[in-house]
Amino acid sequence: MHAEAPVRSVTYVSRAATPLTQTSLEALLLESRANNELSGLTGMLAVRGDDFFQVVEGPEAGISALLASLRRDPRHTDMRILNEETVPFRQFPDWRMRCERLDDYPVDSIPGIDAMGGGDDASADTRTRGVLDLVRWLQARAARALSERHPSAAS
Ligand SMILES: Cc1cc2nc3c(=O)[nH]c(=O)nc-3n(C[C@H](O)[C@H](O)[C@H](O)COP(=O)(O)O)c2cc1C
């Protein structure tokens, strides 16, 4: 992607309002990717059980509109913003909305995984570090997935 102005990046957690099925998740991703393509948003959605952890990034207007939509979306609840900032580069530039299901990973093998789910008892510092760790881990996996898809991009 060519150079662009700094982008707005928001990370939040929430929980599916009703038990999440593969079908409902796929429908959500199809809708999100089509919308994000139009509004210039990129990002990633991590899912573990019924817990969501999402990073969305892009132009300020698109992000504000999405946040308003997310806040009234009955498919999830307990939405909590973990981080909101303007960043010089996108963290997931190649993904209209990458999705990663984390159910099969042993909990303690994922850095910052406590940032998902309850986790209100952690101090603000610990939580911020956890969010950064988890985003970095997800970014590394996204980069690996991309290089496996396009081997020439790996060098
Ligand atoms: C966990 C979760 C993640 C979502 N991610 C996106 C997204 O990345 N992009 C998007 O356009 N909509 C996303 N949505 C759907 C929005 O909440 C909303 O339904 C959609 O943007 C349509 O907005 P509207 O109902 O205001 O027209 C997501 C919904 C949920 C529950």
The ligand as an SDF file (V2000), in Angstrom:
LIG
                    3D

 31 33  0  0  0  0  0  0  0  0999 V2000
  -17.2490   -8.3730   16.6770 C   0  0  0  0  0  0  0  0  0  0  0  0
  -17.7420   -7.5430   15.5230 C   0  0  0  0  0  0  0  0  0  0  0  0
  -16.8280   -7.0210   14.6200 C   0  0  0  0  0  0  0  0  0  0  0  0
  -17.2430   -6.2540   13.5320 C   0  0  0  0  0  0  0  0  0  0  0  0
  -16.3220   -5.7450   12.6630 N   0  0  0  0  0  0  0  0  0  0  0  0
  -16.7400   -4.9660   11.6360 C   0  0  0  0  0  0  0  0  0  0  0  0
  -15.8040   -4.4130   10.7300 C   0  0  0  0  0  0  0  0  0  0  0  0
  -14.5870   -4.6310   10.8020 O   0  0  0  0  0  0  0  0  0  0  0  0
  -16.2900   -3.6420    9.7270 N   0  0  0  0  0  0  0  0  0  0  0  0
  -17.6270   -3.3980    9.5650 C   0  0  0  0  0  0  0  0  0  0  0  0
  -18.0020   -2.6890    8.6490 O   0  0  0  0  0  0  0  0  0  0  0  0
  -18.5150   -3.9220   10.4040 N   0  0  0  0  0  0  0  0  0  0  0  0
  -18.1200   -4.6990   11.4380 C   0  0  0  0  0  0  0  0  0  0  0  0
  -19.0490   -5.2340   12.2870 N   0  0  0  0  0  0  0  0  0  0  0  0
  -20.4690   -4.9910   12.0100 C   0  0  0  0  0  0  0  0  0  0  0  0
  -20.9090   -3.6130   12.4940 C   0  0  0  0  0  0  0  0  0  0  0  0
  -21.2050   -3.6700   13.8760 O   0  0  0  0  0  0  0  0  0  0  0  0
  -22.1710   -3.1520   11.7190 C   0  0  0  0  0  0  0  0  0  0  0  0
  -23.1490   -4.1270   11.7740 O   0  0  0  0  0  0  0  0  0  0  0  0
  -21.8490   -2.8770   10.2490 C   0  0  0  0  0  0  0  0  0  0  0  0
  -20.7500   -2.0040   10.1820 O   0  0  0  0  0  0  0  0  0  0  0  0
  -23.0450   -2.2410    9.5430 C   0  0  0  0  0  0  0  0  0  0  0  0
  -23.2880   -1.0000   10.1320 O   0  0  0  0  0  0  0  0  0  0  0  0
  -24.7490   -0.3650   10.1880 P   0  0  0  0  0  0  0  0  0  0  0  0
  -25.6170   -1.4060   10.8450 O   0  0  0  0  0  0  0  0  0  0  0  0
  -24.5810    0.8670   11.0340 O   0  0  0  0  0  0  0  0  0  0  0  0
  -25.1110   -0.1060    8.7770 O   0  0  0  0  0  0  0  0  0  0  0  0
  -18.6340   -6.0040   13.3630 C   0  0  0  0  0  0  0  0  0  0  0  0
  -19.5490   -6.5300   14.2720 C   0  0  0  0  0  0  0  0  0  0  0  0
  -19.1160   -7.3020   15.3450 C   0  0  0  0  0  0  0  0  0  0  0  0
  -20.1360   -7.8730   16.2940 C   0  0  0  0  0  0  0  0  0  0  0  0
  1  2  1  0
  2  3  1  0
  2 30  2  0
  3  4  2  0
  4  5  1  0
  4 28  1  0
  5  6  2  0
  6  7  1  0
  6 13  1  0
  7  8  2  0
  7  9  1  0
  9 10  1  0
 10 11  2  0
 10 12  1  0
 12 13  2  0
 13 14  1  0
 14 15  1  0
 14 28  1  0
 15 16  1  0
 16 17  1  0
 16 18  1  0
 18 19  1  0
 18 20  1  0
 20 21  1  0
 20 22  1  0
 22 23  1  0
 23 24  1  0
 24 25  2  0
 24 26  1  0
 24 27  1  0
 28 29  2  0
 29 30  1  0
 30 31  1  0
M  END
$$$$
